[in-house]
Structures are given as C-alpha cells and as structure tokens.
Amino acid sequence: MPNESPPIRYTAVAQWFHWIIAALIVTQFALAWTAEDLPLGMHKLAVFARHKSFGMTVLMLAILRLLWRLWHRPPELPSGMTPIERMLARTTHIAFYVLLFAMPLTGWMMSSAKNYSVSWFGLFTWPNLIAQNDAAFDFLKATHDLLSDVLLVIAILHILAALKHHFWNKDDVFLRMLPFKKPEKRS
C-alpha cells in the first residue's frame, strides 16, 4: 500500500463493488428461496441455473474486489469507536470476504458432487471441482445452507450498524459508502 494519508471515503470502484455484490446477494437469496418452493421440473432447474450463474459472478467480483482492496486503502474507522466496536467492524468485514468466496465455492463443489453443470448464463460451463459423491454433496449442501444463514445474519447486523452510525452516532461511516454523496465531516 502506498504510504499516504487515508482517504475520507471509499473509492467509486469500491462503492461499485459493494453495491453490486450486495444486490447480487439479495438476488441470490430470492432465487434460492424461490427455487426451494418450486416443484421439481424445468422451471426449478432454470431458477437454480440463474442462482449458479449469479453465484459465480459474485465469486469473480469478490476476487476483483479483494485485489482492489489490497491496493486501495479504506477510510479509517471513526476515532470515537470503542475497541470492541473496532474489533466487530474488522471481524465483520473479514467474515464478508470469507463468505463471498466460501458461498460460491461450496455451491460449485456441491453441484460438482452431483455432476450438475455450473454454467455462466449459458455462455460457458465451469469444470467440476470434485468427482461425483453423494456424501460430499450432502455435506456441502449442509455447509452451503449454514453459510447462507450466517451471511444473512451478518448482512442484517451490517445494515443495522450502518444505520446506527448514521442516525445514532451521526458520523459519516454510512455516507462514505454511498455513491454521489460526499461526507459532511470527517469522523
């Protein structure tokens, strides 16, 4: 990282990654919940195919986001945050990065274990990561489901924390991730 003063807001590229990935994750939950309620058939398979395509998109964007993050320093946490709040903020961000990789990878391996193809919007098919194995499928499905629950809880806490910063703490933590909005003060 360059040795310069930290920025007061996230870069436009970091904001783009944040909001596009957030929208894709919401889409992923909607597709998964929709597919679960459908009877076995072509419509269910089509919904799961879209879920897989968006999941692989999240994985590709997560790689790019992490590379961007390694070379672009984020804004510092507000000076008024307690040590426990700082630790929770850092832990949450690390958990998000882990989940952005773990969710698509477990889904991809789960599909591989059943020898179900993982296509990217019909343009190409990703290779299977593991051989067909029913026990591996069961384990990976349970893991994928558990990780989705963890992701949902962390995302809700993240949203609540952003709102707390904005409305309770009245600092610029929320604003510095919003596109087209300049922070009014440095926190």
Secondary structure, DSSP 8 states (H G I E B T S, - for coil): --SS---SS--HHHHHHHHHHHHHHHHHHHHHHHHHHS-SSHHHHHHHHHHHHHHHHHHHHHHHHHHHHHHS------TT--HHHHHHHHHHHHHHHHHHHHHHHHHHHHHHHTT--EESTTS-EE--SS---HHHHHHHHHHHHHHHHHHHHHHHHHHHHHHIIIIII--STTGGGSTT---SS--
